[in-house]
Amino acid sequence: MSGEWLSQFETIRLIDPDPSAQWIFRWRFKKYIKNQIFIWDQGRFEEWLPEQLERHPDHAVLFTNVLGQIRYERRDYERVLAPLPSLLKGRYWASYHDCLSSDPQPWREELAAFDAKGPFDEAMLSKLKLGGTWMDHGTMGLFSDSQSVRYIPWWFNRHRLHWVQAGIVNPEA
């Protein structure tokens, strides 16, 4: 998320379970934050989101690298993620999040982002000549199989590859 993009909004509502998130956010975007109104909620989005969607039916929702992390926080991550598409039905929303993480992989500079429809599956891994064990972050069902999403390689370090899934849902499309 760029500061320029963020600065176009008058009011921004954020939620994070980490109390230090507000300080980090303000520090990171200090030169772009001018007169915006920030509303901070500390908690878990899955408890907070349904009420906010009802209160603000015309608002868009952006998940910034949160949905793929739920697997690390909760054993019932699939139960938390499964209702999101229907909960968000009829509104604009977007997300970028981890979808797959690898065990150690040899560094491959030639890996590039690509657009595809449907989940990142074994066939895609095979086509990219990626082997080994992959951890699914449980996010593959968030976007419909008919929707194009972008898959972005992200080297967590020189031996650990993550694939980030990014998509935008336009209810009018």
N, C-alpha and C positions, 0 to 999 in steps of 0.2 A: 504494500500500500504506500503510495507516494504522499508526501506532504502537500504537494500541489493539488492532488485529487481531494485530499481530506479538507483542504481549506475552502472548498466550494460550498460546504454545508453550514447552515446556520446552527443546527442542533444535531448533536451526535450522542447516541445512547450506546453505552458499552457495558458488557458484563464479563466478569472474570472471577474465578474463585480465589485467585491469588491477590492478597491485599497490596502487594508491591507493584502490581500491574499498572495502576493509575500513575504512580511516580515514574515508572519506566516509559509509559506512553507519553506523558507530558515532557519528559526529558528528550525523547527521540524526536518529537514533533514541535519542540519549543519555538522554532523560528517560523512555523506555519500557523500556530495557534494564536489567533488575534482576538476576535470577538465572539467566537463560537460558544455556544452553551453546551457543556458536557454534563451528561447525566450518567453517573457511575452506579452500577449495581454489583455488589459482591455476592456471588453465588454460582450455582450451576445452571447453565442455560436451559437444560431440559425441564427444570422446575419453573423457570422464569418465562420462557418463550411463549407458551400457550396464552397466558394472560396478556402479554404485550401484543401478540398478533390480534387478539380480540379488541384490545383498546385502540390499536392503530391499524385498521384494515387496509389503508392505502400506502403503508410504508414498505419499502424494499428491505430485504435482509441480506447481510453479507457476513459469511462465516470466514474468518481469516485464520487459517491453519489450526482450527480447533477440532473439527470432526474426526480427523484421523488420530488425534491424541487420546480420544475417549477410551480406546482399547487399553491404554496404559493406566488409566485411572479407575476403570470399573470392569468387573467380571461380566456384567450384564450389558456390555456396550452394544451388542446387537439389538437388544430390546430398546435401548435409548435411540439408536439411529433409524430403526425400521419405520417408525411413524412419521419421520420428518417430511418425506415427499407429499404425503397426504395432508399433513398439517400446514404445509406451505402452498398447497394447491391454490391456483388463482392469483398468485402474487409474484412479483419479480423477486428473485433471490439468486445469490451466487455463492460459490464456495471454492476455495482451494485448500487442499488437505492431502496428507500422506494417504496413499492407497496400498502401496506395497513397499516392504523393506527387505533387503537381502541379507544373507549371511555374507561373509567376506567374498568380494568379487575382484577380479583384476581390473585395474583402472582402464577405462575406455573413453578416450576423449571424443571419439566420433559419435557417441550417443547424442541424439538431439530430440527436442520436443516434437510431438506429432499430434494430429487431430484424428480421432476415431469415434465410432459409435459402438456402444456396448462396453462391457467390462474388459479390463486388462487381464487376459487369461493366459493359459499355458501356451496357446498358439502364438500369441503376440510375443511372449518371452522366447519361444523357440525361434521365431522369425528374426528376433534381435540377437540371437545366439547368446542368450542369458540363461545360465543354468543355476544349479544350487538350490538352496532352500529359501523360500520367500514367505514372509509373514504378511497376511492379508489384514489390513486395518479395519475391515468391515464396512468400507465406504462405497463399495462397487454398486450397490443398489440405490444410491441417492439420486442418480440421474437416470432417466428412462433409456432403454436400449436404442431408441430411435433418435436420441439427441447426441449431437456431436460435442465431445469434450476434448480438452487438451491434456495430454500426458507429458509431464516435464521431468527429465532426469535430474536428480539432485544428489550429488555426492556428499554425504554426511561427513565423510573423510575419504582418504584415498583408497579405502578398501570397502567402504559401505555405501551401497547405492539405495536410494529411495526413489520411488516414482510418485510424483505429485499429480493429482487429478484436479483439473480446474474446469468449472462449468458455470454457465449463466442460464437461468431459466426465465424465459419470457412467456408469460401465460397467454399472450396474444398471438404467439407464433403457431 
